[in-house]
């Protein structure tokens, strides 16, 4: 790689393992060489529609190979990719699109009519995502690839909206995205991953990028509910599965016998409460050959803490040890985070961290003498989190 650039992740993988499968969706599959070529076509597609360096493009689409190509192509073109969860509800989606300050809205064909209406009401242009095999505006394979020299590591490449109230747009640079998903932060195997997050969530794109940096295969799901997840793990013989705590509970209640192939079972909680103390034990029972881990993370901070199943047995009150690359402290009963994985601010221009580099999470916590972090969360909060099992249709 020539730098910490998102587009270079795909270029590097295509050079190293061109014929290895990068993504699978239903009966279709895309190799790393194919994904890299599709990213080039997506970059030219955006350029043909007037997108320039720093422009924000909103993607309102389900899981698709075209969306994966757009994710890589937007980075390669110097644009800022803004994923939107289509299951969040019409009013919420419209609010996010307006807050993004984007000039272009891209949808898949299934959402073309809704996208056109939303574009008119939000005063943005609307375009339907092309198929990954389509060349935009007559460009042929003989034309030169989209140049990368217009993009810098500090440039924003993703804005992820979060929060239950007013949408909060978290800005992530190329450097932060690549560092957060580097195999050194979460040691990964280059085998088959099933992603249990909806495509509009940053956790989904982080999981995919993490898998592609490890040069492994990712299985995409149009609607990652427990039934579809169990079927995908069994059908592909997947060795890895990552889900939110509530989704994991639904998977265990649906078909735990389909999880026999797993060698790595990750629980990812985006903010408190962390994984319930008994959940890791239940996952371990269903996947006796897997390494079971729980991650506490957020769009602003990246991974904050990681808890292995063995530690969970010994320390059921803990959410884990500080994650690699992250510095933490507890002051006044609140958890502070600092390090190179912090976001680059917010979409409205506000800074996220204080002048000394510390970000206030707002999470009540305690730090133990052995380094473990403990969130001050009662059992009712754990139960409420686990009731949110599947994404909205």
Number of C-alpha atoms within 10 A of each C-alpha: 12 8 13 18 26 29 26 20 22 27 21 18 24 21 12 13 15 18 14 17 20 27 25 20 16 11 5 9 18 19 19 27 22 21 29 26 22 25 30 26 27 32 27 23 24 20 18 12 13 11 21 16 18 17 19 24 27 24 27 27 25 24 21 22 21 22 25 21 25 28 26 26 29 32 28 30 29 29 25 28 25 28 25 26 21 22 17 15 11 11 9 17 18 18 13 24 27 17 17 21 17 20 19 21 23 25 24 21 16 11 15 18 14 13 24 19 12 21 21 11 11 18 15 19 17 20 19 19 23 20 17 21 13 16 18 18 11 8 13 11 11 6 7 9 14 17 12 15 9 12 21 16 16 14 22 28 33 28 28 24 26 18 8 8 7 12 19 18 24 23 26 27 26 24 21 27 25 24 20 22 25 19 18 12 15 15 11 18 16 18 16 24 28 27 25 29 27 26 28 22 17 23 25 19 21 17 21 24 25 25 27 22 20 20 27 23 24 27 24 28 22 16 20 24 21 24 15 14 30 24 14 24 23 17 10 14 18 23 21 25 25 23 27 24 27 24 25 29 20 21 24 19 11 14 16 16 12 20 28 17 18 23 18 19 24 23 26 24 22 21 19 20 23 27 27 23 18 11 20 26 16 14 24 17 13 18 21 14 15 20 17 22 23 27 27 25 20 20 23 24 27 27 26 27 23 25 27 17 21 14 16 22 14 9 15 16 16 26 28 26 22 21 19 16 17 18 16 20 17 16 13 8 15 17 23 22 22 20 16 16 26 27 24 24 19 18 20 13 11 11 13 20 19 10 8 7 14 18 21 19 17 12 17 17 22 19 19 11 7 7 12 19 25 21 21 15 15 9 10 9 13 18 13 11 19 19 13 15 18 21 17 14 11
